[in-house]
């Protein structure tokens, strides 16, 4: 279906992960569902999903419930079920290579060591999907995996809603105006691709 997009926010299921940096994809998906006035999540594809209409498009908003490193399984199943091509798949995920609060739109590229993106690459056979990358920063000291599985700090939580809203707006902008215009709009700041 040419006017249907799959929008997958990546994260880990479970209340203990709900406000961790690694779950920002889930948080953005929830914001997007609210902004697009979608219905409640249903369960299928080993995921929570909801279908929304936005402008002339239909969006399937997906939150894989497989844990991050198997996210691609749910994404692949939903793509097959709805017959969605790779150029209409948008993955929302945390990115430690971006400063906290920075949102960037990217098409294709490497996985950056992100387990969810690696799983999507493995299951979809390509990395040519669109990404909305949400910067969570990098720890000054210590293990990256512990950092992304830790909660946002009190200072970070102050602007979290604004960051999440920007990421959701980027997704909606892709649907309405396409990738190139969205990149021009949201990738203004220097120092990133």
C-alpha positions as a Markdown table, in Angstrom:
| # | Residue | x | y | z |
|---|---|---|---|---|
| 1 | Unk | 0.0 | 0.0 | 0.0 |
| 2 | Unk | 1.8 | 3.1 | -1.3 |
| 3 | Unk | 0.3 | 5.5 | 1.2 |
| 4 | Unk | 1.0 | 3.4 | 4.3 |
| 5 | Unk | 4.1 | 4.0 | 6.5 |
| 6 | Unk | 5.4 | 1.8 | 9.2 |
| 7 | Unk | 6.7 | 3.9 | 12.1 |
| 8 | Unk | 8.6 | 1.9 | 14.7 |
| 9 | Unk | 9.7 | 3.3 | 18.0 |
| 10 | Unk | 12.4 | 1.1 | 19.5 |
| 11 | Unk | 12.7 | 0.3 | 23.2 |
| 12 | Unk | 12.4 | -2.3 | 25.8 |
| 13 | Unk | 9.1 | -3.5 | 27.4 |
| 14 | Unk | 8.6 | -3.3 | 31.1 |
| 15 | Unk | 7.9 | -0.5 | 33.6 |
| 16 | Unk | 11.5 | -0.6 | 34.8 |
| 17 | Unk | 12.7 | 0.6 | 31.3 |
| 18 | Unk | 10.0 | 3.2 | 30.7 |
| 19 | Unk | 12.1 | 6.3 | 31.3 |
| 20 | Unk | 15.5 | 5.0 | 30.2 |
| 21 | Unk | 17.4 | 6.7 | 27.4 |
| 22 | Unk | 17.2 | 3.5 | 25.3 |
| 23 | Unk | 13.4 | 3.8 | 25.4 |
| 24 | Unk | 13.1 | 7.2 | 23.8 |
| 25 | Unk | 11.7 | 5.5 | 20.6 |
| 26 | Unk | 8.8 | 4.2 | 22.7 |
| 27 | Unk | 8.2 | 7.6 | 24.2 |
| 28 | Unk | 8.2 | 9.3 | 20.8 |
| 29 | Unk | 5.8 | 6.6 | 19.4 |
| 30 | Unk | 3.4 | 7.4 | 22.3 |
| 31 | Unk | 3.6 | 11.1 | 21.6 |
| 32 | Unk | 3.1 | 10.5 | 17.9 |
| 33 | Unk | 0.0 | 8.4 | 18.6 |
| 34 | Unk | -1.4 | 11.2 | 20.7 |
| 35 | Unk | -0.6 | 14.0 | 18.2 |
| 36 | Unk | -2.1 | 12.0 | 15.3 |
| 37 | Unk | -5.1 | 11.1 | 17.4 |
| 38 | Unk | -4.7 | 7.4 | 17.0 |
| 39 | Unk | -6.6 | 4.8 | 18.9 |
| 40 | Unk | -5.3 | 2.5 | 21.7 |
| 41 | Unk | -2.5 | 0.1 | 21.0 |
| 42 | Unk | -3.5 | -3.4 | 20.0 |
| 43 | Unk | -1.2 | -6.5 | 20.1 |
| 44 | Unk | 0.2 | -8.3 | 17.0 |
| 45 | Unk | 3.6 | -9.0 | 15.5 |
| 46 | Unk | 5.0 | -9.5 | 19.0 |
| 47 | Unk | 4.4 | -5.8 | 19.4 |
| 48 | Unk | 2.0 | -3.1 | 20.3 |
| 49 | Unk | 0.6 | -1.2 | 17.3 |
| 50 | Unk | -2.0 | 1.3 | 16.3 |
| 51 | Unk | -3.2 | 2.5 | 12.9 |
| 52 | Unk | -3.7 | 6.2 | 12.3 |
| 53 | Unk | -4.7 | 8.4 | 9.4 |
| 54 | Unk | -2.7 | 11.5 | 8.9 |
| 55 | Unk | -3.3 | 13.8 | 5.9 |
| 56 | Unk | -3.6 | 11.4 | 3.0 |
| 57 | Unk | -1.5 | 8.7 | 4.6 |
| 58 | Unk | -2.0 | 5.8 | 6.9 |
| 59 | Unk | 0.5 | 5.2 | 9.6 |
| 60 | Unk | 1.1 | 2.0 | 11.5 |
| 61 | Unk | 2.8 | 3.0 | 14.8 |
| 62 | Unk | 4.7 | 0.0 | 16.2 |
| 63 | Unk | 6.4 | -0.7 | 19.5 |
| 64 | Unk | 8.2 | -4.0 | 19.4 |
| 65 | Unk | 7.8 | -6.0 | 22.6 |
| 66 | Unk | 10.8 | -8.3 | 21.9 |
| 67 | Unk | 13.4 | -6.3 | 23.7 |
| 68 | Unk | 15.8 | -4.1 | 21.7 |
| 69 | Unk | 18.1 | -6.7 | 20.2 |
| 70 | Unk | 15.2 | -8.5 | 18.4 |
| 71 | Unk | 13.2 | -5.4 | 17.4 |
| 72 | Unk | 13.6 | -6.2 | 13.7 |
| 73 | Unk | 11.4 | -9.3 | 14.0 |
| 74 | Unk | 8.3 | -7.2 | 14.8 |
| 75 | Unk | 9.2 | -4.6 | 12.2 |
| 76 | Unk | 9.7 | -7.2 | 9.5 |
| 77 | Unk | 6.4 | -9.0 | 10.3 |
| 78 | Unk | 4.4 | -5.8 | 10.2 |
| 79 | Unk | 6.0 | -4.8 | 6.9 |
| 80 | Unk | 5.1 | -8.1 | 5.4 |
| 81 | Unk | 1.6 | -8.0 | 6.7 |
| 82 | Unk | 0.8 | -4.5 | 5.5 |
| 83 | Unk | 3.0 | -4.9 | 2.3 |
| 84 | Unk | 5.1 | -1.8 | 3.2 |
| 85 | Unk | 8.2 | -1.2 | 1.2 |
| 86 | Unk | 11.5 | -0.3 | 2.8 |
| 87 | Unk | 11.3 | 3.3 | 1.6 |
| 88 | Unk | 8.2 | 3.8 | 3.8 |
| 89 | Unk | 9.7 | 2.4 | 7.0 |
| 90 | Unk | 10.7 | 5.0 | 9.7 |
| 91 | Unk | 12.6 | 3.8 | 12.7 |
| 92 | Unk | 12.8 | 6.1 | 15.8 |
| 93 | Unk | 15.7 | 5.4 | 18.1 |
| 94 | Unk | 18.1 | 6.7 | 20.7 |
| 95 | Unk | 21.6 | 7.8 | 19.5 |
| 96 | Unk | 24.6 | 8.2 | 21.8 |
| 97 | Unk | 26.5 | 9.9 | 19.0 |
| 98 | Unk | 24.2 | 12.9 | 19.2 |
| 99 | Unk | 24.2 | 15.3 | 22.1 |
| 100 | Unk | 21.2 | 15.1 | 24.3 |
| 101 | Unk | 18.1 | 16.7 | 22.8 |
| 102 | Unk | 19.3 | 16.8 | 19.2 |
| 103 | Unk | 17.0 | 15.3 | 16.7 |
| 104 | Unk | 18.2 | 14.2 | 13.2 |
| 105 | Unk | 16.6 | 12.5 | 10.2 |
| 106 | Unk | 18.7 | 10.1 | 8.3 |
| 107 | Unk | 18.2 | 7.7 | 5.4 |
| 108 | Unk | 20.3 | 4.5 | 5.4 |
| 109 | Unk | 23.8 | 4.2 | 6.7 |
| 110 | Unk | 25.5 | 2.0 | 9.3 |
| 111 | Unk | 24.1 | 0.7 | 12.5 |
| 112 | Unk | 26.4 | 2.6 | 14.8 |
| 113 | Unk | 26.5 | -0.4 | 17.1 |
| 114 | Unk | 22.8 | 0.1 | 18.0 |
| 115 | Unk | 21.4 | -3.4 | 18.7 |
| 116 | Unk | 17.9 | -2.4 | 17.6 |
| 117 | Unk | 19.1 | -1.0 | 14.3 |
| 118 | Unk | 21.3 | -4.1 | 13.8 |
| 119 | Unk | 18.3 | -6.3 | 14.3 |
| 120 | Unk | 16.3 | -4.3 | 11.8 |
| 121 | Unk | 19.1 | -4.6 | 9.3 |
| 122 | Unk | 19.3 | -8.3 | 9.8 |
| 123 | Unk | 15.5 | -8.9 | 9.5 |
| 124 | Unk | 14.9 | -6.4 | 6.6 |
| 125 | Unk | 18.1 | -7.3 | 4.7 |
| 126 | Unk | 19.0 | -3.6 | 4.4 |
| 127 | Unk | 19.6 | -0.4 | 6.3 |
| 128 | Unk | 17.9 | 1.7 | 3.6 |
| 129 | Unk | 15.1 | 2.6 | 6.0 |
| 130 | Unk | 14.5 | 6.1 | 7.3 |
| 131 | Unk | 15.6 | 7.0 | 10.9 |
| 132 | Unk | 14.6 | 9.6 | 13.3 |
| 133 | Unk | 17.6 | 9.7 | 15.7 |
| 134 | Unk | 17.1 | 11.2 | 19.1 |
| 135 | Unk | 20.3 | 12.3 | 20.8 |
| 136 | Unk | 20.8 | 10.9 | 24.3 |
| 137 | Unk | 24.5 | 11.9 | 24.6 |
| 138 | Unk | 27.4 | 9.7 | 25.7 |
| 139 | Unk | 28.7 | 9.0 | 29.2 |
| 140 | Unk | 31.8 | 10.8 | 30.2 |
| 141 | Unk | 33.0 | 7.7 | 32.0 |
| 142 | Unk | 31.6 | 4.2 | 32.3 |
| 143 | Unk | 29.8 | 1.6 | 30.2 |
| 144 | Unk | 27.6 | 2.7 | 27.3 |
| 145 | Unk | 25.1 | -0.1 | 27.8 |
| 146 | Unk | 24.6 | 0.9 | 31.5 |
| 147 | Unk | 24.2 | 4.5 | 30.4 |
| 148 | Unk | 21.5 | 3.9 | 27.8 |
| 149 | Unk | 19.6 | 1.6 | 30.3 |
| 150 | Unk | 19.7 | 4.3 | 33.0 |
| 151 | Unk | 16.9 | 6.8 | 33.5 |
| 152 | Unk | 17.0 | 10.3 | 32.1 |
| 153 | Unk | 18.5 | 12.7 | 34.7 |
| 154 | Unk | 16.3 | 15.3 | 36.4 |
| 155 | Unk | 17.8 | 18.0 | 34.2 |
| 156 | Unk | 17.2 | 15.9 | 31.1 |
| 157 | Unk | 13.6 | 15.2 | 32.1 |
| 158 | Unk | 12.9 | 19.0 | 32.2 |
| 159 | Unk | 13.2 | 19.2 | 28.4 |
| 160 | Unk | 12.3 | 15.6 | 27.5 |
| 161 | Unk | 8.8 | 16.4 | 26.4 |
| 162 | Unk | 10.0 | 19.1 | 24.1 |
| 163 | Unk | 12.7 | 16.8 | 22.6 |
| 164 | Unk | 10.1 | 14.0 | 22.1 |
| 165 | Unk | 7.6 | 16.4 | 20.5 |
| 166 | Unk | 10.3 | 17.6 | 18.1 |
| 167 | Unk | 11.0 | 14.0 | 17.1 |
| 168 | Unk | 7.3 | 13.3 | 16.6 |
| 169 | Unk | 7.0 | 16.4 | 14.5 |
| 170 | Unk | 9.9 | 15.2 | 12.3 |
| 171 | Unk | 8.0 | 11.9 | 11.6 |
| 172 | Unk | 4.9 | 13.8 | 10.7 |
| 173 | Unk | 6.9 | 16.1 | 8.5 |
| 174 | Unk | 8.4 | 13.1 | 6.6 |
| 175 | Unk | 4.8 | 11.9 | 5.9 |
| 176 | Unk | 3.7 | 15.2 | 4.6 |
| 177 | Unk | 6.7 | 16.7 | 2.9 |
| 178 | Unk | 9.1 | 13.8 | 2.2 |
| 179 | Unk | 12.6 | 13.0 | 3.5 |
| 180 | Unk | 14.7 | 15.7 | 1.8 |
| 181 | Unk | 12.6 | 18.6 | 3.0 |
| 182 | Unk | 12.4 | 17.1 | 6.5 |
| 183 | Unk | 16.2 | 16.7 | 6.6 |
| 184 | Unk | 16.6 | 20.3 | 5.6 |
| 185 | Unk | 14.2 | 21.4 | 8.3 |
| 186 | Unk | 15.5 | 19.3 | 11.2 |
| 187 | Unk | 19.2 | 18.7 | 10.4 |
| 188 | Unk | 20.2 | 22.4 | 10.6 |
| 189 | Unk | 22.8 | 22.2 | 13.3 |
| 190 | Unk | 26.4 | 21.6 | 12.3 |
| 191 | Unk | 28.5 | 18.6 | 13.2 |
| 192 | Unk | 26.3 | 15.8 | 12.2 |
| 193 | Unk | 25.2 | 13.9 | 9.1 |
